[in-house]
Structures are given as C-alpha cells and as structure tokens.
C-alpha cells in the first residue's frame, strides 16, 4: 500500500466537515475523527506498521497518551516489539495513583505516541510530567499532524515531532 493510498483511506474514514471546537479551543471546519481509524483493526494495523518504521533509534519505551494514543501505541508496540506505557492526563487518585501505567519510564528513552496533533498542548504537558518521573523524552510520533503549530510548539519544548500523515497529505489524497 502506498502512502497516498493510506492517506486516502484515513481521510475517507475519518474526515468530517462542519464546525468543531478543538482541544486548543480553536474552531475548525474540518475534523479528523481519530476514533474511526482507531476502531478499524485492519486500518489501525496498517498505520501502526508504517509508524513503527519512524521510531527513533535508541527508543526504549513507547508512551501512549490518554485516550486516543492508547489504541495507537498498543498497535505500534506489536510491530516495534517495544514495551508500552499508558499516560493519563493526570495521575489517578486511587489504587497506584500513577500518571504512567505499564512499562517503567524512569531513566529510559521514551517516545510519545499520539493520534492527532494540532497545537501540541497535551504532548507538551505529558512530556513535562514524564520528564519529572525521570523519562528522557525528545521525540513524539503521531498519525496525523494537522499542521496548525503543534510541531513548532513541541520544538520549543525540546521535542521533535514525526508524523505518519499530515493535513497536506490527507488533502492531496482527495
């Protein structure tokens, strides 16, 4: 499957038009419903296989962000054969009271996995929290970069963003 075929599939299954409020608070007329490609096991596996190739050398742990990044990180880990951490938006208040569940992140090179990046806000917040836990985080990998400033915001926080697909690629796949 070519990159343009994959982009077309993602676009066809997940692109919505209308008026949508994004996590950043901005309003968009186009929205990629990530749960549509995450809920399709065949498409998710194809995305994960392609994403695994983009993992920086030396990565020791893949960290998926709540909630959409969890499905993606699980699928990518199958192909990469790397341990996985599941990162909450905030530490739970019961049980283990942990921010990060699964693989240990302290002292390890951790790659953040996200589904869609717009402003990069949650990736920056989660990276700061993981760094407080002793993780070494300098890269993030996403399925879709909406190309709305997220890459630049991450760069300012010392994080290089790698994206399987960009908004431009999805638009070109039409």
Beta strands, then each sheet from edge to edge (+ up, - down):
strand 1: 15-21
strand 2: 27-32
strand 3: 61-65
strand 4: 83-87
strand 5: 100-102
strand 6: 109-117
strand 7: 136-145
strand 8: 160-166
sheet 1: 1+ 2-
sheet 2: 5+ 4- 3- 6- 7- 8-
end
